[in-house]
């Protein structure tokens, strides 16, 4: 499978909320990987592909609100969001947060050699 990364991805294991305006639901999720263009998360019964939503993260006492849509889902319970029309102030917070995170390796790391 060809690599599709166009922006760096960062490792983030953080509890968050997914707001789904169409249903009025707030779903608890765990964000695993994030970038300025989207994220991968896990949670219970998440919305179907194409559904518009908003990811709400708490970072150092500040709330980051990222408008998104569900881009993909897999059978392992992971879901991908694609961010869209993110306000500049929220994008600045996301970039500030990302600068404190570890980059996700492009290739899997091998076993440690002792």
C-alpha positions in Angstrom: 0.0 0.0 0.0 1.5 3.4 -1.0 2.2 5.9 1.8 -0.2 8.8 1.5 1.2 11.2 4.1 1.3 14.8 3.1 1.8 16.2 6.6 3.5 14.9 9.7 1.5 12.7 12.0 2.0 12.8 15.8 1.4 10.1 18.4 -1.3 11.2 20.9 -3.2 9.0 23.3 -5.8 11.4 24.7 -9.4 11.2 25.7 -11.6 13.5 23.8 -15.3 14.0 22.8 -16.8 13.7 19.3 -19.8 15.9 18.8 -22.2 14.8 16.2 -24.6 17.7 15.4 -27.0 15.6 13.3 -27.8 13.4 16.3 -26.9 15.8 19.1 -24.7 13.1 20.6 -21.3 13.6 22.4 -19.3 10.4 22.1 -16.2 9.6 24.2 -13.2 8.7 22.0 -9.5 8.1 22.3 -7.3 9.9 19.8 -4.3 7.8 18.9 -2.7 9.8 16.1 -3.2 13.4 15.0 -2.1 15.8 12.3 -3.2 19.2 11.0 -5.4 17.5 8.5 -7.0 14.7 10.5 -6.7 12.0 13.2 -7.2 8.4 13.9 -9.3 7.5 17.0 -11.1 4.7 18.7 -14.4 4.6 20.5 -17.7 2.8 20.7 -20.4 3.2 18.1 -18.9 6.0 16.0 -20.8 7.6 13.1 -20.6 6.3 9.5 -18.3 7.5 6.8 -19.1 11.0 5.5 -20.9 12.1 8.7 -19.9 15.6 9.8 -18.7 16.0 13.4 -16.5 18.0 15.7 -13.5 16.7 17.7 -13.1 18.4 21.1 -9.7 18.0 22.8 -8.6 19.5 26.1 -5.0 20.5 26.1 -3.4 22.3 29.0 -6.7 23.7 30.1 -7.6 24.9 26.6 -10.3 23.4 24.5 -9.4 22.7 20.8 -12.5 22.3 18.6 -11.9 20.8 15.2 -14.7 20.5 12.6 -14.4 17.2 10.7 -16.0 14.4 8.8 -15.6 10.7 9.2 -13.2 9.7 6.4 -12.8 6.0 7.1 -13.6 3.2 9.5 -12.0 -0.3 9.9 -13.2 -3.5 11.4 -10.6 -3.2 14.3 -12.6 -0.3 15.7 -10.4 2.6 14.5 -11.9 5.6 12.7 -10.3 8.3 10.8 -11.4 11.9 10.8 -10.6 14.5 8.1 -10.5 18.1 9.5 -12.2 20.8 7.4 -12.7 24.5 7.7 -10.7 24.7 10.9 -10.7 28.3 12.3 -7.3 29.8 12.4 -7.2 30.1 16.2 -8.0 26.4 16.6 -5.4 25.5 13.9 -2.8 27.5 15.8 -3.7 25.6 19.0 -3.5 22.3 17.2 0.0 23.2 15.8 1.1 24.4 19.2 0.0 21.0 20.7 1.6 19.0 17.9 4.9 20.7 18.5 5.0 19.0 21.9 4.3 15.5 20.6 6.4 12.6 19.2 6.3 12.1 15.4 4.7 8.9 14.3 7.4 6.8 12.5 6.7 6.2 8.8 8.0 2.7 9.0 7.3 0.4 12.0 10.1 0.3 14.5 12.0 -3.0 14.8 12.7 -4.7 18.1 15.2 -3.0 20.3 18.7 -4.4 20.1 20.4 -4.8 23.4 
